[in-house]
């Protein structure tokens, strides 16, 4: 069989917009995926004409030009959880109520607010999530005490958290208790942990930009489709990105 048109099973699933590649791996491990009504062996690839089912329901391939894929930006309010698990109260999928199956690119903590992208395009998720691609994200942060020059310098230089030191980043004060930070990595609760290490507590955290896409006047709880210009600039920026490690 020619391998030219075959596709790795996890990639096939994520490309359909069913879920991310990582979540697809979990579904395969849990034996919830079949190819032509048989449980796939490790490393099985999907060929044209193969019938792939998840939980007994067929999922379909996507249009090559990606015309059927969804790309939206959402101003996540505080209290909404970035999960596709529908049984979780206040999950992001129910909050948006989109008619197509979409999933968030990355996450924002429940107590944080601001810009998050959602899509049905598994490829773009994998590209953006690779830390080595260094795509910047901008946040407005409010803390519980006045900001010192020393605090700004240490935040910018790198702070030891989670067994590593954060990468150097851009930090600038924009008020007595407020600062803006631009990160190129996304460690778990990174900004909150960095502030905690330096004796500060975050009282408000809002993401305002991801790469070329800015929150601007989108109100909390609102979402909109990305414009053609935003999408083409985003795809241009991702051109050299590696989708998977190694």
C-alpha positions in Angstrom: 0.0 0.0 0.0 1.3 3.4 -0.9 2.0 5.5 2.1 1.8 8.8 0.1 -1.8 9.5 1.1 -1.9 7.9 4.5 -2.0 9.8 7.7 -1.1 9.0 11.3 -4.3 8.2 13.2 -3.9 10.9 15.9 -3.3 13.5 13.2 -6.3 12.3 11.2 -8.5 12.7 14.2 -7.2 16.1 15.2 -7.4 17.3 11.6 -11.2 16.5 11.6 -11.6 19.0 14.4 -12.8 16.3 16.8 -10.1 17.0 19.4 -6.4 17.9 19.7 -3.7 15.3 18.8 -2.9 14.8 22.5 -6.5 14.0 23.3 -6.7 11.7 20.2 -3.8 9.7 21.7 -5.8 9.3 24.9 -8.9 8.1 22.9 -6.8 5.6 21.0 -5.2 4.3 24.3 -8.7 3.9 25.8 -9.7 1.8 22.8 -12.4 4.2 21.8 -11.2 4.5 18.2 -11.7 2.0 15.4 -10.5 1.9 11.7 -12.9 -0.2 9.5 -14.6 -1.4 12.7 -11.3 -2.9 14.1 -9.2 -1.7 17.0 -6.0 -0.1 15.4 -2.6 -1.4 16.3 0.1 1.0 17.5 1.3 3.1 14.6 -1.6 2.2 12.3 -2.1 4.8 9.6 -5.4 6.0 8.0 -5.6 5.5 4.2 -8.1 7.1 1.8 -11.4 5.2 2.1 -10.8 4.0 5.6 -13.7 4.5 8.0 -12.6 6.0 11.3 -15.0 5.9 14.3 -14.8 7.4 17.7 -17.1 5.9 20.3 -18.9 4.1 17.4 -19.6 7.3 15.5 -17.9 8.0 12.2 -15.7 11.1 11.9 -14.9 12.5 8.5 -11.8 14.0 6.8 -11.6 17.7 6.2 -11.4 19.8 3.1 -7.9 20.3 1.8 -8.1 24.1 1.6 -9.3 24.2 5.3 -12.4 26.1 4.1 -14.6 24.1 6.5 -12.5 24.9 9.6 -13.4 27.3 12.3 -11.0 29.9 13.8 -12.4 32.2 16.5 -11.2 34.5 19.2 -13.0 34.7 22.6 -12.8 37.1 25.5 -12.9 34.5 28.3 -14.6 35.8 31.4 -13.3 34.9 34.9 -14.8 31.6 36.1 -14.9 29.9 32.7 -12.8 26.7 32.5 -10.8 26.0 29.4 -11.8 22.4 29.0 -13.8 20.5 26.3 -15.2 18.2 29.0 -18.9 19.1 28.9 -19.6 17.7 32.4 -17.4 20.4 33.9 -19.6 23.3 35.0 -18.7 26.5 33.3 -16.7 24.8 30.5 -15.6 27.0 27.6 -17.5 24.9 24.9 -20.9 25.5 26.5 -20.1 29.1 27.3 -19.5 29.8 23.6 -22.2 27.5 22.2 -20.7 27.2 18.8 -22.6 24.9 16.4 -19.3 23.2 15.2 -17.0 21.1 17.3 -14.1 23.4 18.4 -11.4 23.2 21.0 -9.2 25.9 22.7 -5.6 26.5 21.8 -3.8 26.3 25.1 -5.6 27.5 28.2 -6.3 30.4 30.5 -6.7 29.7 34.3 -10.3 29.8 35.6 -9.5 33.0 37.6 -7.9 34.7 34.6 -9.6 36.5 31.7 -9.0 37.6 28.2 -8.0 36.4 24.8 -8.1 32.7 23.9 -8.3 31.2 20.4 -10.5 28.2 19.5 -10.5 26.2 16.4 -11.5 23.0 14.6 -8.0 22.8 13.0 -5.7 20.4 14.8 -2.7 21.4 12.8 -2.7 25.0 14.0 -3.1 23.9 17.6 0.0 21.8 17.5 2.0 24.6 15.9 1.1 27.2 18.4 1.5 25.0 21.4 5.1 24.1 20.6 7.1 26.1 23.2 10.1 26.2 20.9 8.2 28.3 18.4 8.4 31.2 20.8 5.1 32.9 19.8 4.5 35.8 22.1 1.5 36.4 24.3 0.8 39.7 26.1 -0.8 40.0 29.5 -2.0 42.9 31.7 -1.4 42.1 35.4 -2.5 43.7 38.6 -0.8 42.8 41.9 -1.5 43.4 45.6 1.3 45.9 46.4 3.2 48.7 44.6 5.6 47.5 41.9 9.3 48.1 42.4 12.0 48.5 39.8 13.7 45.4 41.3 10.5 43.4 40.8 10.3 44.4 37.1 14.0 43.6 36.6 13.7 40.1 38.2 10.5 39.3 36.3 12.2 40.2 33.0 15.4 38.4 33.7 13.8 35.0 34.7 12.4 33.5 37.9 13.0 30.0 39.3 9.6 28.1 39.2 8.6 24.5 38.6 12.2 23.2 38.6 13.4 25.6 35.9 14.1 29.3 35.3 11.6 31.2 33.2 12.9 32.6 29.9 13.8 36.3 29.8 10.8 38.4 28.8 9.6 41.9 28.4 8.0 43.6 31.4 6.9 47.2 31.8 5.0 49.0 34.6 1.8 50.8 33.5 0.5 51.9 37.0 1.4 51.6 40.6 0.0 48.1 40.9 -0.1 47.2 37.2 2.3 45.9 34.7 2.4 44.4 31.2 4.3 41.2 30.4 5.1 39.5 27.1 5.8 35.8 27.4 7.1 33.3 24.8 6.5 30.2 27.0 3.5 28.9 28.8 4.3 27.1 32.0 1.5 26.2 34.3 0.2 29.3 36.1 3.5 30.9 35.1 2.8 34.6 35.8 1.1 33.9 39.2 4.0 31.6 40.2 6.6 34.2 39.1 4.9 36.9 41.2 4.5 34.6 44.2 8.2 33.8 44.2 8.9 37.5 44.4 6.4 38.0 47.2 3.6 39.5 45.2 0.0 38.2 44.7 -1.8 38.5 41.4 -5.3 40.1 41.9 -6.2 40.4 38.2 -4.7 38.7 35.1 -5.9 39.4 31.6 -4.4 38.2 28.3 -4.7 40.9 25.6 -2.7 39.6 22.7 -1.6 36.3 21.1 1.0 36.9 18.3 -0.7 39.3 15.9 -4.2 38.9 17.3 -5.4 41.5 19.8 -8.4 41.5 22.1 -9.2 45.2 21.5 -12.9 46.0 22.0 -14.2 42.4 22.4 -16.2 42.4 25.6 -16.0 39.6 28.2 -18.1 36.6 27.0 -18.0 37.8 23.4 -16.4 35.9 20.5 -15.9 36.5 16.8 -14.4 34.7 13.8 -10.8 35.7 13.0 -10.6 38.0 9.9 -8.9 36.8 6.7 -6.1 39.2 7.5 -5.6 37.9 11.0 -5.7 34.3 9.8 -3.2 34.9 6.9 -0.8 36.8 9.2 -1.1 34.0 11.8 -0.5 31.3 9.2 2.5 33.3 7.8 4.0 33.5 11.3 3.5 29.8 11.8 5.0 28.8 8.5 8.4 27.8 10.0 6.8 26.2 13.1 7.4 22.6 13.9 4.2 20.8 14.7 5.8 18.1 16.8 8.9 17.8 18.9 12.0 16.3 17.6 
